[in-house]
């Protein structure tokens, strides 16, 4: 079945440029797995699907290449990159540093749990029951970003935001490989909320360290 460009649910406040529309569509299709690793992407095909000229496609491909979503190969075009075990480990290591620091700082300041964590956890659980891994990964990203953002360090938040697309792709791939982990992930999220609510530095640090460790079965599947 051919891939169709997603119809927007509502008009965005600020219309995206043609380059950004191409970038977001290709990125999301790669994250979902609709454009699998190893697939070659034709500029004409993408431009026709998204409704742009080829120039924005080339510009979007360069950004996707810089973010490790695709490889630009001489005389062969753009090829979707695989998620490797090393990439997964490095993304999780970066998250442990940033999220761990932010969560511990919130507990030290006795700030409690950010108010939207309960809602996001519930939405994730609902999406998980539907096996909608793309939505689960998006909500998981929002859950953890809320912790970083609540810390109030804008530089730290900018660093964390730089991980966004790769973080979501790694999360979706992990869920596709081992979907039976979803109930455990949900329990860990609830425990993190409780630890933040009780301002327990040691507990939240231990929970995040466990939560953000790559699972050997998953990394083995990535090779």
C-alpha positions in Angstrom: 0.0 0.0 0.0 1.6 3.3 -1.0 2.4 5.8 1.7 0.2 9.0 1.7 1.2 12.3 3.2 -0.7 12.9 6.4 -3.5 15.4 6.3 -3.1 18.1 9.0 -5.9 18.1 11.6 -6.0 21.9 11.7 -4.3 24.8 10.2 -1.0 25.6 12.0 -0.7 29.0 13.6 2.4 29.6 11.4 2.4 27.7 8.1 5.5 25.5 7.7 7.9 26.2 4.9 8.1 23.6 2.1 11.4 22.4 3.5 10.0 21.9 7.0 7.0 20.1 5.7 9.2 17.7 3.8 11.5 17.3 6.8 8.7 16.6 9.3 6.9 14.2 7.0 10.0 12.1 6.1 11.2 12.2 9.8 7.9 11.0 11.1 7.5 8.2 8.5 11.0 7.0 9.4 10.2 7.1 13.2 7.0 5.1 12.6 8.9 2.6 10.5 6.8 3.3 7.4 10.1 4.2 5.7 12.3 1.3 7.0 16.0 1.2 7.4 17.8 0.6 4.1 15.1 2.1 1.9 16.2 4.6 -0.8 14.3 7.8 -1.0 13.7 9.3 -4.4 13.5 13.1 -4.5 10.8 13.2 -7.1 8.6 10.6 -5.2 8.9 12.6 -2.0 8.2 16.0 -3.7 5.1 14.6 -5.3 3.8 13.1 -2.1 4.3 16.3 0.0 3.4 18.6 -2.9 6.7 20.6 -3.3 9.4 21.1 -5.8 12.6 19.1 -5.5 14.7 22.0 -4.0 12.9 21.8 -0.5 13.4 18.0 -0.6 17.1 18.3 -1.1 17.3 20.9 1.7 15.3 18.6 4.0 17.5 15.6 3.1 20.6 17.5 4.2 19.0 18.2 7.6 17.9 14.6 8.0 21.4 13.5 7.1 22.9 15.8 9.8 20.5 14.3 12.3 21.5 10.7 11.4 18.1 9.7 9.9 19.4 9.2 6.4 22.7 8.8 4.5 23.4 10.7 1.4 25.3 8.4 -0.9 27.1 9.7 -4.1 25.3 8.7 -7.2 22.8 6.6 -5.2 20.7 9.1 -3.4 19.3 9.1 0.2 19.1 5.9 2.2 17.3 5.5 5.5 19.8 4.7 8.3 19.3 1.9 10.8 19.0 2.5 14.5 22.2 0.9 16.0 22.8 -0.4 19.4 25.5 2.2 19.9 23.2 5.0 19.0 20.5 3.8 21.4 23.1 3.5 24.2 24.4 7.0 23.5 20.9 8.6 23.4 20.0 6.9 26.8 23.4 8.0 28.3 22.7 11.6 27.3 19.2 11.5 28.7 20.4 10.1 32.0 22.8 13.0 32.4 20.2 15.7 31.6 17.1 14.2 33.1 18.9 12.9 36.2 20.3 16.3 36.9 17.0 18.1 36.4 15.0 15.6 38.5 17.4 15.7 41.4 17.5 19.5 41.3 13.7 19.5 41.5 13.7 17.3 44.6 16.5 19.3 46.2 14.4 22.4 45.7 11.3 20.5 47.1 9.4 21.6 44.0 7.4 18.4 43.7 6.2 16.7 40.5 5.3 18.8 37.5 1.6 19.0 37.3 1.1 17.6 33.8 3.0 14.3 34.5 -0.1 12.5 35.7 -2.1 13.4 32.6 0.8 12.4 30.3 1.3 9.1 32.0 -2.4 8.3 31.6 -2.4 9.2 27.9 0.7 7.0 27.4 -1.0 4.1 29.1 -4.0 4.5 26.8 -1.8 4.7 23.6 0.1 1.7 24.8 -3.0 -0.4 25.1 -3.8 0.6 21.5 -0.2 -0.3 20.5 0.3 3.1 18.9 4.0 3.3 19.4 4.5 6.6 17.6 2.0 8.3 20.0 3.6 6.5 23.0 7.0 7.8 22.1 5.7 11.3 21.5 4.0 11.4 24.9 7.0 9.8 26.6 9.1 12.6 25.2 6.7 15.2 26.6 6.7 13.4 30.0 10.4 13.5 30.4 10.8 17.0 28.9 8.3 18.3 31.4 10.8 17.3 34.1 13.7 19.0 32.4 11.7 22.1 31.6 10.5 22.4 35.2 14.1 22.7 36.3 14.2 26.1 34.6 17.6 25.9 33.0 17.0 27.1 29.5 20.4 25.9 28.2 19.8 22.4 29.6 16.4 22.4 27.9 17.9 23.4 24.6 20.4 20.6 24.8 17.6 18.2 25.6 15.5 19.4 22.7 18.4 18.6 20.3 17.8 14.9 21.1 14.1 15.1 20.3 13.9 13.3 16.9 16.5 10.7 17.6 15.0 10.1 21.1 11.6 9.4 19.5 13.0 7.1 16.9 15.0 5.1 19.4 11.9 4.8 21.6 9.6 3.6 18.8 12.2 1.0 17.7 12.6 -0.3 21.2 8.8 -0.7 21.6 8.6 -2.5 18.2 11.2 -4.9 19.3 9.9 -5.6 22.8 6.3 -4.4 23.2 5.8 -6.5 26.3 7.9 -3.9 28.3 5.0 -1.4 28.1 3.4 -2.3 31.5 6.8 -2.0 33.1 7.5 1.4 31.5 4.1 2.6 32.8 4.9 1.4 36.3 8.3 3.2 36.2 6.6 6.4 35.1 4.2 6.3 38.0 7.1 5.6 40.4 9.0 8.6 39.1 6.0 10.8 39.6 5.7 9.6 43.2 9.4 10.1 43.9 9.2 13.6 42.6 6.1 14.3 44.6 8.0 13.2 47.8 11.1 15.2 46.8 13.2 12.0 47.2 16.6 12.7 45.5 18.0 9.2 46.0 14.8 7.5 44.8 14.3 9.5 41.7 17.9 9.2 40.7 17.8 5.4 41.1 14.5 5.2 39.2 15.7 7.2 36.2 18.9 5.3 36.1 17.0 2.1 35.8 14.4 3.5 33.5 16.9 5.0 31.0 19.1 1.9 30.7 19.1 0.1 27.3 17.6 -3.4 27.6 20.1 -6.1 26.5 17.5 -8.0 24.5 16.8 -4.8 22.5 20.4 -3.8 21.8 21.1 -7.4 20.8 18.3 -7.2 18.3 19.8 -4.1 16.8 23.2 -5.7 16.3 
